[in-house]
Amino acid sequence: MSSSHQNGISDKFGRIELPVDFPCPECGRPTLSRIVEDFKLLDGRIVPNLERTHCSSCKEEFFDIEAMRKIEAVRFSKRDVRRAATKRKMEPENA
């Protein structure tokens, strides 16, 4: 973790929250914070220790470019596994 996390607050789940100095673009409330915790994708895969901005009022999540790269790495790794499995099914068994 970076040194900026040292001023954050850890909750009982071990995530770190850092205050953000601007209002939420979705709800307008000043309840944004940077958090670091595992993030579950819609397909059930987990991106571990993903740092992102979270609104505690409307529950919206905002991702910077580094977070998006981590998410894409997990998504593409699954896609590659699916493609390889599909390719194996299509190949003749006695090839």
N, C-alpha and C positions, 0 to 999 in steps of 0.2 A: 504494500500500500504506500501511497505517496505521503509525504510529510503533512500535507493539508488535512489528511484524515485524523491526525492527532488531536485536532480541536473538535472533532465530531462527537456525537453522543451515541453510544452503543446501546441498543435495547436488548430485551431478553432473548431475541432471536439471533443476536450477533451482528445485525446489520448496523451500518454506520450512517447517521444522518447529519448532513451539513446544511445550514440555512442558505437560501438563495435570495438575492436582493431584488427580485422583481416579481410581479404578480403572475399568477397562472394565466396563460393565454386562452384557456378554455373557460374557466369560471370567473377569472378576474380577482380572486382572493389572494392575499399574500401568504399562501400556505405551501410554497414550494420548498423542497429540500433535496439535496443530493443524497442518494442512498446507495449502498453496496450490499447486495444480497443475491442469492440465486434467483434466476428468472425462468419461469416455465413458459415455453412456446406453446402455441395452439396445438401442435402435433404431439405434445407431451414431453419433448426433449427439454433438457435443462441447460441453461447457459450459466455456469458457476461464477459467483462473485461479480455480477454485472453492475457496473456503476452507471447510474442514470438519475434523471430528475423526476421527482414524484410529487404530485399534489395530494396532500392529506385531506382536502375538502372534496374534490370531485373524483379522486383516485386515478386521474390521467397520468400516463407515463410518457416521458420525453427522453429520446435517445440522441446522444451526440455521435459523431462519425466513428469514434473508437468503439462505442457500444454496438453500433450497426455492423461494424466489421466482425465483431465477436459473434453476433447473432447470425450473420451470413455464413460464417465459418461452420457453425453448427448445422445450419440448414443445408449448405452445400455438401457437407460430409454425409448427411442422410441421403440426399439426392443421388450422390455417387454410389452409395451402397445399393439403392433401389435400381439404378441403371445396370449395375453389374449383375444383380440377381435376375433382372429381366433378360439381359443378354445371355446368361447361362441357360435360361429356360428355352430360348429361341434356337440355341445351337443343337444340332443333331447329337444324339448320345454316342453314336459310333463314328464320330468324326476323327 
